[in-house]
Amino acid sequence: MFSRCLALTLLPILALAQDEPGPKITEPILVDGGTIGGGEESPMGGVTSWKGIPYAAPPVGPLRWKSPQPVPPWPGLMNCTDFGPACPQPPSALALPPDVQNKSESCLRINVWSPAKRVTDALPVFVWIHGSCGGFARGASSEPIYEGEFLAKRKIVVVSFNYRLGVLGWLAHPALSKESADGVSGNYGLLDQIAALEWVKRNIAKFGGDPGQVTVAGQSGGAACVAALMVCPKAKGLFHRAILQGAGPRWIRRKLREARGELESGEDQGEFLLSRLKCVSDKALEGFRSRSLEELFDAARTAEGPFGEGEQWGPVIDGVLIPDDPWKLWRNGQQADVPIICGGNANDGSTFGVPKGVVDVWQYRDWVKREFPGDAGAICKAFAPNLRDDVPATVAELYSDALSVEPARFAARAHAERRRKAYLYLFSRVSPGAEKRRIGAYHGAETPYTFGNMVGPVGHDMVDHTLAKKLCDAWANFVKTGDPNVEGSVEWPACVDQMDGWLEIGDDLRVLREVRKERLDALAEAREKEEAPKK
């Protein structure tokens, strides 16, 4: 009788034990390389963050310009309370905030924000690839606008990381290609991004994330890298949705061994750099790897933005990691079959200035002939300054569409033509601070809204905070389901073949069927003619 009563008494306890959803996330947490601690709960509660976790070996000394290597084991417990250093980068007129001035080649660190309580929560994961002022040479995951707490509160795990930039991330050279097992060089930054995604696949479940529900997202150079990852065989299966903000498949044009018009090959660009450093002997690489960062940056002459003087460092089409022109692979339907969000900003070119020597209408037309040899006449007609004073504004309009809006439409159409889900947006909200500075919806203006972090030099008001909540809800729902639509908001239609469904993100949200059609058509046709086989 006593045994029966005891069994009845224990039944509820046993039932609770069986319903226990899984072990809690407790420190120390075992990840690649060792155990970590130091997780900090957000000030408002509900989200825990770990920052500066190594995801690959420091690419220093003999590992400069080599594929990322496994993390060497560390002894004891590593407290991951602070962001890791940013990749070294030359000074910028668009200076990084003071709290991300810490820079080192030992930069391959990853950050995690998780609202999960148990390892079995299996929450969807958002992986962010930071941008770079209109290129691939600057930036850091520790910039305040990328703080992941606000997004993570929507029951997703947020991940960001640093990767190699500029000459450290994108240098190609015949000697580097020769020592590589694949016979290519130049895409070390992209290889770092793949290593970070592989780290997520192996480790994110320990933070309550689901490695089978990963969204990769980026802005500017980060978005161009997402477009490349979409056609990269080595990245296959590492993500299941993608977001491209302010860039697309048309950004990557330099080939490893073949010049393209005035654009020299990646290996030629590297040889010019080594010659400036007088590294031309049989032991050139050994000497090159030992050069100081100051010497490298002096020789690299890294340009700032699309019109800056100097070298544009970025990914190269190497035939292996990036098998062909990304835009061609997208056009042919060879990109990953995953839902995408892509878009651009209404005034994306407003902060880049004008090309050197382009002052009057005639100089503008000569510049267009060089930049758009496929059909310069059509571009000059679609983007036509009438007076000398109109030239800067016309250049800004042209680059807004050429850098982000047309590439976004191209990506969405390429996806939709194969009945893949694609959501297209145009960001046009001008905050009070941006209006005061007369820069409109500038390059990167949307990022504080998609993270929910209204920080930085451009002031915001309550309209911006309300809009940020709506965008965070949409981005988070896309991460969870592959569909950005949320109950109670404007319905955002997916693109259908050549029928564009744009969501305009202005003072509020509204749907547009066409955006700048004649201008975007002229740009698309010029690019197609430029790449058409010569007869």
C-alpha positions as CSV (number, residue, x, y, z in Angstrom):
1,M,0.0,0.0,0.0
2,F,2.8,2.4,1.0
3,S,4.6,1.6,-2.3
4,R,1.5,2.4,-4.3
5,C,1.0,5.7,-2.5
6,L,4.7,6.6,-3.0
7,A,4.3,5.9,-6.7
8,L,1.2,8.1,-7.0
9,T,3.0,10.9,-5.1
10,L,6.0,10.7,-7.5
11,L,3.9,10.7,-10.7
12,P,3.7,14.5,-11.0
13,I,7.4,14.9,-10.3
14,L,8.3,12.2,-12.9
15,A,5.9,13.9,-15.4
16,L,7.6,17.2,-14.8
17,A,11.0,15.6,-15.3
18,Q,9.8,14.0,-18.6
19,D,8.4,17.4,-19.8
20,E,11.7,19.2,-19.0
21,P,12.6,20.7,-22.4
22,G,16.3,20.2,-22.0
23,P,19.4,21.3,-20.1
24,K,19.8,25.0,-19.4
25,I,22.6,27.1,-21.0
26,T,25.2,27.2,-18.3
27,E,28.8,28.2,-18.3
28,P,31.4,27.0,-19.0
29,I,30.4,26.5,-22.6
30,L,32.6,24.2,-24.7
31,V,33.3,25.5,-28.2
32,D,36.0,25.0,-30.8
33,G,39.3,25.5,-29.0
34,G,38.2,25.4,-25.4
35,T,35.7,26.6,-22.8
36,I,34.2,30.1,-22.5
37,G,32.4,32.1,-19.9
38,G,31.6,35.7,-19.2
39,G,28.2,35.8,-20.8
40,E,26.5,39.1,-19.9
41,E,22.8,39.6,-19.6
42,S,21.5,42.7,-21.4
43,P,20.6,45.7,-19.2
44,M,16.9,45.2,-19.9
45,G,17.2,41.4,-19.4
46,G,16.2,38.5,-21.6
47,V,19.3,38.3,-23.8
48,T,22.8,37.0,-23.0
49,S,25.9,38.0,-25.0
50,W,29.3,36.5,-25.5
51,K,31.8,38.6,-27.4
52,G,35.2,38.0,-29.0
53,I,35.1,34.2,-29.3
54,P,38.0,33.0,-31.5
55,Y,36.6,31.1,-34.6
56,A,39.9,30.6,-36.4
57,A,43.6,30.8,-35.7
58,P,45.1,34.4,-35.8
59,P,46.2,34.9,-39.4
60,V,49.6,36.3,-38.5
61,G,53.2,35.6,-39.5
62,P,53.2,32.6,-41.9
63,L,49.4,32.5,-41.9
64,R,49.1,35.9,-43.5
65,W,47.3,35.4,-46.8
66,K,46.4,31.8,-46.1
67,S,43.1,30.1,-45.6
68,P,41.8,30.4,-42.1
69,Q,43.1,27.6,-39.9
70,P,41.5,25.8,-36.9
71,V,41.5,27.6,-33.6
72,P,44.5,26.5,-31.4
73,P,43.3,25.2,-28.0
74,W,43.5,27.6,-25.1
75,P,44.1,26.7,-21.5
76,G,41.5,27.2,-18.8
77,L,38.4,29.4,-19.2
78,M,38.2,32.3,-21.7
79,N,36.0,35.2,-20.5
80,C,34.2,36.5,-23.6
81,T,33.0,39.8,-22.3
82,D,34.6,42.2,-24.8
83,F,34.6,42.5,-28.6
84,G,37.7,41.3,-30.3
85,P,39.9,43.7,-32.3
86,A,38.9,44.9,-35.7
87,C,40.9,44.0,-38.7
88,P,43.7,46.6,-39.2
89,Q,42.7,49.2,-41.7
90,P,44.0,52.5,-43.0
91,P,42.8,55.8,-41.6
92,S,39.4,56.9,-42.9
93,A,37.6,60.2,-43.3
94,L,34.6,58.2,-42.2
95,A,36.4,57.4,-38.9
96,L,35.3,54.5,-36.8
97,P,33.8,55.4,-33.4
98,P,36.4,55.5,-30.5
99,D,35.2,52.2,-29.0
100,V,36.2,50.2,-32.1
101,Q,39.6,51.7,-32.6
102,N,41.1,48.5,-31.2
103,K,42.7,46.8,-34.2
104,S,44.9,43.8,-34.7
105,E,45.6,41.0,-37.2
106,S,44.4,38.6,-34.6
107,C,40.9,39.7,-35.5
108,L,39.0,36.4,-36.3
109,R,36.5,36.7,-33.5
110,I,32.8,36.0,-33.3
111,N,30.0,37.4,-31.1
112,V,26.7,35.8,-30.0
113,W,23.5,37.3,-28.6
114,S,21.0,34.7,-27.5
115,P,17.6,34.9,-25.8
116,A,17.5,31.1,-25.4
117,K,17.3,29.6,-21.9
118,R,18.0,26.0,-22.9
119,V,20.3,24.4,-25.5
120,T,17.2,22.7,-27.0
121,D,15.4,25.9,-27.7
122,A,16.7,25.7,-31.3
123,L,16.0,29.3,-32.2
124,P,16.6,30.6,-35.8
125,V,20.0,32.3,-36.3
126,F,20.9,35.6,-37.9
127,V,24.5,36.0,-39.0
128,W,25.7,39.5,-39.9
129,I,28.6,40.4,-42.2
130,H,29.5,44.0,-41.6
131,G,29.9,46.5,-44.4
132,S,32.8,48.8,-45.4
133,C,32.0,52.4,-46.4
134,G,31.1,51.3,-50.0
135,G,33.9,48.8,-50.4
136,F,35.8,45.9,-48.7
137,A,38.5,47.6,-46.8
138,R,37.0,49.0,-43.6
139,G,34.5,48.4,-40.8
140,A,34.1,46.2,-37.7
141,S,31.4,44.1,-36.1
142,S,31.8,46.1,-32.8
143,E,30.3,49.3,-34.3
144,P,27.4,50.3,-32.0
145,I,24.8,50.1,-34.8
146,Y,25.5,46.3,-35.0
147,E,24.6,45.6,-31.3
148,G,22.5,42.5,-31.5
149,E,20.3,42.8,-28.4
150,F,17.2,44.5,-29.9
151,L,17.0,41.9,-32.7
152,A,17.7,39.0,-30.4
153,K,14.7,40.0,-28.2
154,R,12.5,38.7,-31.0
155,K,13.5,35.1,-30.2
156,I,16.4,34.8,-32.7
157,V,20.1,34.2,-32.0
158,V,22.2,37.0,-33.5
159,V,25.8,36.5,-34.6
160,S,28.4,38.9,-35.9
161,F,32.1,38.6,-36.6
162,N,35.2,40.3,-37.9
163,Y,37.1,39.1,-41.0
164,R,40.1,40.2,-43.0
165,L,39.8,43.4,-45.0
166,G,41.6,45.4,-47.6
167,V,45.1,44.2,-48.6
168,L,45.0,41.7,-45.7
169,G,41.8,40.1,-46.9
170,W,41.9,40.4,-50.7
171,L,45.5,40.3,-52.0
172,A,46.1,38.0,-54.9
173,H,49.5,37.2,-56.3
174,P,51.0,34.4,-58.6
175,A,53.2,33.2,-55.7
176,L,50.3,33.0,-53.3
177,S,48.3,31.1,-55.9
178,K,51.2,28.7,-56.5
179,E,51.4,27.8,-52.8
180,S,47.6,27.3,-52.5
181,A,46.2,23.8,-52.9
182,D,43.5,25.2,-55.2
183,G,46.0,27.2,-57.2
184,V,44.3,30.5,-56.5
185,S,44.6,33.4,-54.2
186,G,42.9,36.6,-53.1
187,N,39.6,35.7,-51.3
188,Y,40.9,35.4,-47.7
189,G,38.1,37.6,-46.4
190,L,35.5,35.4,-48.0
191,L,37.2,32.3,-46.7
192,D,37.0,33.8,-43.2
193,Q,33.3,34.4,-43.6
194,I,32.8,30.7,-44.6
195,A,34.9,29.7,-41.6
196,A,32.6,31.8,-39.4
197,L,29.5,30.1,-40.9
198,E,31.1,26.7,-40.3
199,W,31.7,27.7,-36.7
200,V,28.0,28.5,-36.4
201,K,27.1,25.2,-37.8
202,R,29.3,23.3,-35.2
203,N,28.7,25.5,-32.2
204,I,25.5,27.6,-32.2
205,A,23.3,24.8,-30.7
206,K,25.2,25.3,-27.5
207,F,23.8,28.8,-27.3
208,G,20.2,27.7,-28.1
209,G,20.5,28.3,-31.8
210,D,19.4,26.0,-34.7
211,P,22.2,25.3,-37.2
212,G,19.5,24.2,-39.7
213,Q,17.9,27.7,-39.7
214,V,20.6,30.2,-40.5
215,T,20.1,33.5,-42.3
216,V,23.2,35.2,-43.6
217,A,22.9,39.0,-44.0
218,G,25.1,41.9,-44.9
219,Q,25.2,45.5,-46.0
220,S,27.4,47.3,-48.6
221,G,30.6,45.1,-49.0
222,G,29.0,42.6,-46.7
223,A,26.0,42.3,-48.9
224,A,28.2,41.8,-52.0
225,C,29.9,39.0,-50.1
226,V,26.5,37.5,-49.4
227,A,25.8,37.6,-53.1
228,A,29.1,35.7,-53.7
229,L,28.4,33.2,-50.9
230,M,25.1,32.5,-52.8
231,V,27.2,31.1,-55.7
232,C,30.1,29.7,-53.7
233,P,30.3,25.9,-53.8
234,K,32.2,25.9,-50.4
235,A,29.3,27.7,-48.7
236,K,26.6,25.4,-49.9
237,G,24.3,24.3,-47.0
238,L,25.7,26.7,-44.5
239,F,22.7,29.1,-44.6
240,H,19.0,28.8,-45.5
241,R,18.0,32.4,-46.1
242,A,19.8,35.6,-47.2
243,I,19.5,39.4,-46.8
244,L,21.4,41.8,-49.1
245,Q,21.3,45.4,-48.1
246,G,22.7,48.0,-50.4
247,A,24.7,45.8,-52.8
248,G,24.2,42.8,-55.1
249,P,25.8,40.4,-57.5
250,R,27.1,43.1,-59.8
251,W,29.7,44.4,-57.3
252,I,32.4,41.8,-57.8
253,R,34.1,42.2,-61.2
254,R,37.8,41.8,-60.9
255,K,39.2,38.5,-62.3
256,L,42.1,36.6,-60.8
257,R,44.3,36.4,-64.0
258,E,42.5,38.4,-66.7
259,A,42.1,42.1,-67.1
260,R,38.7,43.5,-67.7
261,G,38.9,46.8,-69.6
262,E,40.8,49.2,-67.4
263,L,40.5,46.9,-64.4
264,E,43.7,44.9,-64.0
265,S,43.6,41.3,-62.8
266,G,43.9,40.5,-59.2
267,E,47.3,38.9,-59.6
268,D,48.6,41.9,-61.5
269,Q,47.3,44.2,-58.8
270,G,49.3,42.1,-56.3
271,E,52.5,42.2,-58.4
272,F,52.3,46.0,-58.5
273,L,52.0,46.0,-54.7
274,L,55.0,43.7,-54.2
275,S,57.1,45.8,-56.6
276,R,56.3,48.9,-54.6
277,L,57.7,47.0,-51.6
278,K,60.7,45.8,-53.7
279,C,59.7,42.2,-52.9
280,V,60.8,40.6,-56.2
281,S,63.2,37.8,-55.2
282,D,62.6,34.1,-54.8
283,K,61.9,34.7,-51.2
284,A,59.4,37.6,-51.9
285,L,56.5,36.1,-49.9
286,E,58.7,35.4,-46.9
287,G,59.8,39.0,-46.9
288,F,56.3,40.3,-47.7
289,R,54.7,38.4,-44.8
290,S,57.2,40.0,-42.4
291,R,56.5,43.6,-43.4
292,S,54.9,45.9,-40.9
293,L,51.3,47.0,-41.3
294,E,52.4,50.6,-41.8
295,E,54.6,49.5,-44.7
296,L,51.8,47.4,-46.2
297,F,49.2,50.2,-46.0
298,D,51.6,52.7,-47.5
299,A,52.2,50.4,-50.5
300,A,48.6,49.3,-50.7
301,R,47.2,52.8,-51.3
302,T,43.7,51.8,-50.4
303,A,41.0,53.9,-51.9
304,E,38.1,55.2,-49.8
305,G,34.7,54.7,-51.4
306,P,34.1,54.2,-55.1
307,F,35.7,57.5,-56.2
308,G,38.6,57.5,-53.8
309,E,42.2,57.7,-55.2
310,G,44.2,54.5,-54.9
311,E,43.5,50.8,-55.1
312,Q,40.2,49.1,-54.7
313,W,40.7,45.8,-52.8
314,G,38.0,43.2,-52.9
315,P,37.0,39.7,-53.9
316,V,38.3,38.2,-57.1
317,I,36.6,35.8,-59.5
318,D,39.1,32.9,-59.1
319,G,37.2,30.1,-60.8
320,V,37.1,28.1,-57.6
321,L,35.6,29.9,-54.6
322,I,33.8,32.3,-57.0
323,P,33.5,30.1,-60.2
324,D,32.4,32.9,-62.6
325,D,31.0,36.4,-62.6
326,P,28.5,36.4,-59.7
327,W,25.9,38.2,-61.8
328,K,26.2,35.6,-64.6
329,L,25.7,32.8,-62.1
330,W,22.7,34.6,-60.7
331,R,21.2,35.2,-64.1
332,N,21.6,31.5,-65.0
333,G,19.9,30.4,-61.8
334,Q,23.0,29.0,-60.1
335,Q,22.6,30.9,-56.9
336,A,21.4,29.1,-53.7
337,D,17.8,28.3,-53.7
338,V,16.9,30.2,-50.5
339,P,14.5,33.0,-49.8
340,I,16.0,36.5,-50.0
341,I,15.4,40.1,-49.1
342,C,17.3,42.6,-51.2
343,G,17.2,46.4,-51.6
344,G,18.9,49.7,-51.9
345,N,18.6,53.3,-50.6
346,A,17.1,56.2,-52.4
347,N,20.2,58.4,-52.1
348,D,22.9,55.7,-51.8
349,G,25.4,57.8,-53.7
350,S,25.0,61.0,-51.7
351,T,28.1,60.7,-49.5
352,F,30.6,59.5,-52.1
353,G,31.3,62.8,-53.8
354,V,32.3,62.8,-57.5
355,P,35.1,61.2,-59.5
356,K,38.3,63.3,-59.6
357,G,38.3,65.7,-62.6
358,V,34.5,65.4,-63.2
359,V,33.3,69.0,-62.9
360,D,31.3,69.9,-66.0
361,V,28.9,68.2,-68.3
362,W,31.5,67.2,-70.9
363,Q,33.7,65.6,-68.3
364,Y,30.7,63.8,-66.9
365,R,29.9,62.3,-70.3
366,D,33.6,61.2,-70.8
367,W,33.5,59.5,-67.3
368,V,30.2,57.7,-68.2
369,K,31.8,56.4,-71.4
370,R,34.6,54.8,-69.3
371,E,32.3,53.5,-66.5
372,F,29.5,52.2,-68.7
373,P,31.1,51.3,-72.1
374,G,28.1,49.0,-72.9
375,D,25.8,51.8,-73.7
376,A,27.1,55.2,-72.4
377,G,24.6,57.1,-74.6
378,A,21.6,55.5,-72.9
379,I,23.1,56.2,-69.4
380,C,23.7,59.9,-70.3
381,K,20.1,60.2,-71.5
382,A,18.7,58.5,-68.4
383,F,21.0,60.5,-66.1
384,A,21.4,63.8,-67.8
385,P,22.9,66.9,-66.1
386,N,21.9,70.1,-67.9
387,L,24.2,72.5,-66.1
388,R,27.6,72.4,-64.4
389,D,25.9,72.7,-61.0
390,D,23.8,69.6,-61.8
391,V,26.8,67.3,-62.2
392,P,27.4,66.3,-58.5
393,A,23.7,65.6,-58.0
394,T,23.5,63.5,-61.2
395,V,26.6,61.5,-60.2
396,A,24.9,60.8,-56.9
397,E,21.7,59.7,-58.6
398,L,23.6,57.5,-61.0
399,Y,25.6,55.8,-58.3
400,S,22.6,55.3,-56.1
401,D,21.0,53.3,-58.8
402,A,24.1,51.6,-60.2
403,L,25.5,50.5,-56.8
404,S,22.4,49.3,-55.0
405,V,19.0,49.8,-56.5
406,E,19.5,48.2,-59.9
407,P,21.6,45.3,-58.5
408,A,18.9,44.6,-56.0
409,R,16.2,44.5,-58.7
410,F,18.4,42.3,-60.8
411,A,18.9,39.8,-57.9
412,A,15.2,39.8,-57.0
413,R,14.2,39.2,-60.7
414,A,16.9,36.5,-61.1
415,H,15.4,34.7,-58.1
416,A,11.8,35.2,-59.0
417,E,12.2,33.9,-62.5
418,R,12.9,30.5,-61.0
419,R,10.0,30.8,-58.6
420,R,12.2,31.4,-55.6
421,K,11.0,33.8,-52.9
422,A,12.4,37.3,-53.2
423,Y,11.4,40.4,-51.4
424,L,12.5,43.8,-52.7
425,Y,12.7,47.1,-50.9
426,L,13.6,50.8,-51.4
427,F,14.7,52.6,-48.3
428,S,13.7,56.3,-48.6
429,R,13.3,57.5,-45.0
430,V,15.3,60.7,-44.3
431,S,15.9,61.2,-40.6
432,P,16.1,64.7,-39.1
433,G,19.9,64.5,-38.9
434,A,20.3,63.3,-42.5
435,E,17.9,66.1,-43.7
436,K,20.0,68.7,-41.8
437,R,23.2,67.3,-43.5
438,R,21.4,67.1,-46.9
439,I,22.5,63.5,-47.5
440,G,19.0,62.0,-47.9
441,A,18.6,58.2,-47.5
442,Y,22.4,57.7,-47.7
443,H,24.5,54.5,-48.1
444,G,23.9,52.4,-44.9
445,A,21.1,54.6,-43.6
446,E,18.8,51.6,-43.2
447,T,21.1,49.6,-40.9
448,P,20.3,51.3,-37.6
449,Y,16.6,50.5,-38.3
450,T,17.1,46.8,-39.1
451,F,19.1,46.4,-35.9
452,G,16.9,48.7,-33.9
453,N,19.9,50.8,-32.8
454,M,19.2,54.5,-33.2
455,V,22.8,55.6,-32.6
456,G,25.5,57.4,-34.5
457,P,26.1,60.9,-35.9
458,V,22.7,61.2,-37.7
459,G,19.9,62.2,-35.3
460,H,16.5,60.4,-35.2
461,D,13.0,61.1,-33.9
462,M,10.0,59.0,-32.9
463,V,9.1,58.3,-36.5
464,D,12.5,56.6,-36.8
465,H,12.0,54.6,-33.7
466,T,8.5,53.4,-34.8
467,L,9.9,52.5,-38.2
468,A,12.8,50.6,-36.6
469,K,10.4,48.4,-34.6
470,K,8.5,47.6,-37.8
471,L,11.7,46.7,-39.7
472,C,13.1,44.6,-36.8
473,D,9.8,42.7,-36.7
474,A,10.0,42.1,-40.5
475,W,13.6,41.0,-40.5
476,A,13.1,38.7,-37.5
477,N,10.1,37.1,-39.0
478,F,12.0,36.5,-42.2
479,V,14.8,34.9,-40.2
480,K,12.2,32.6,-38.6
481,T,10.0,31.8,-41.6
482,G,11.5,33.0,-44.8
483,D,8.7,35.6,-45.1
484,P,9.0,39.2,-43.7
485,N,5.3,39.8,-43.4
486,V,4.0,40.3,-39.9
487,E,0.4,40.6,-38.7
488,G,-0.9,44.2,-38.7
489,S,1.6,45.6,-41.1
490,V,1.5,46.4,-44.8
491,E,1.6,43.3,-46.9
492,W,5.0,43.0,-48.6
493,P,4.5,41.0,-51.8
494,A,7.1,38.7,-53.1
495,C,8.4,39.4,-56.6
496,V,6.9,37.4,-59.4
497,D,9.0,37.0,-62.5
498,Q,9.4,40.5,-64.0
499,M,6.6,42.0,-61.8
500,D,8.5,43.9,-59.1
501,G,6.8,44.3,-55.8
502,W,8.8,47.0,-53.9
503,L,8.3,47.8,-50.3
504,E,9.1,51.5,-49.9
505,I,10.5,52.1,-46.4
506,G,9.9,55.8,-45.9
507,D,8.1,57.7,-43.1
508,D,5.9,54.6,-43.2
509,L,5.6,51.5,-45.3
510,R,3.9,51.3,-48.7
511,V,4.0,49.0,-51.7
512,L,5.2,50.2,-55.1
513,R,4.9,48.2,-58.4
514,E,7.7,50.1,-60.2
515,V,10.7,52.1,-59.0
516,R,12.7,54.3,-61.4
517,K,12.0,51.9,-64.2
518,E,13.5,53.8,-67.2
519,R,16.7,54.5,-65.3
520,L,17.1,51.0,-64.0
521,D,16.3,49.5,-67.4
522,A,19.1,51.7,-69.0
523,L,21.6,50.5,-66.4
524,A,20.6,46.9,-66.8
525,E,20.9,47.0,-70.6
526,A,24.2,48.8,-70.4
527,R,25.7,46.1,-68.1
528,E,24.3,43.3,-70.3
529,K,25.8,44.9,-73.5
530,E,29.1,45.4,-71.7
531,E,29.4,41.7,-70.9
532,A,28.0,40.4,-74.2
533,P,30.6,38.4,-76.3
534,K,32.4,40.6,-78.7
535,K,31.7,39.9,-82.4
